[in-house]
Structures are given as C-alpha cells and as structure tokens.
C-alpha cells in the first residue's frame, strides 16, 4: 500500500469512527482532509455527504454526492444516487429525486432506493 493510500485509509477509518459516535464534525474534518490529499477520492465525498445528511446540511450533501458520482470509477453508483435522491426528497425536489432513484434502481439490491421509489410513487412522482 502506498503512502497516500495509507493516509486515505487512516482518515477514512477515523471518519467512520466519528460517524459511529455521532461526531459528524469529526467525520467531516477527516473526509475533508482525505479529499484535500486526493481531490478525486469518491469514497471521501460519499462519506462526507453521509455526515452532512446526518447534520441536515442538504446543499453540501448534494454537492458531495454529485462529486462522488462524477469521480467514482469501476463500481455501481447505486448508493450515491440513492443518497442524493434522499436529499432531494428532504428539500422537496421530487423531480430530481425521481431521476436519481431511477438510476439507483438499476442495482436490484438497493433496498433504500426501492423504499424511496415507493415514497415517490405515493407522492405522484
């Protein structure tokens, strides 16, 4: 493992510990440091978005979800699309939420997306 990968792993693990303890500011700080080291670190953006969601900081969560989607390579983006759809729902932007849920549903195992899909259908979206 290279030096940068070790540092990213350290900050990611520290951020996850902060999230588990409810210390979202710590998680945000650790993910921010990881992103500073590697601005293309999709997992850092996704993790930080989770912390912003917990803090109900919707605009920052959307921005980080969007960055995670744009930088993620080689794996399903189902979680990131679901994340952003969830935030759009919280903001009352159901059209954008529907677009992202449809993308999240491309992975058949995303139960969160299925639940959000059902909520949107109840609302007529």
HELIX and SHEET records of a PDB file:
HELIX    1   1 UNK A    3  UNK A   20  1                                  18    
HELIX    2   2 UNK A   24  UNK A   37  1                                  14    
HELIX    3   3 UNK A   42  UNK A   54  1                                  13    
HELIX    4   4 UNK A   58  UNK A   71  1                                  14    
HELIX    5   5 UNK A   78  UNK A   91  1                                  14    
HELIX    6   6 UNK A   94  UNK A  104  1                                  11    
HELIX    7   7 UNK A  111  UNK A  122  1                                  12    
END                                                                             
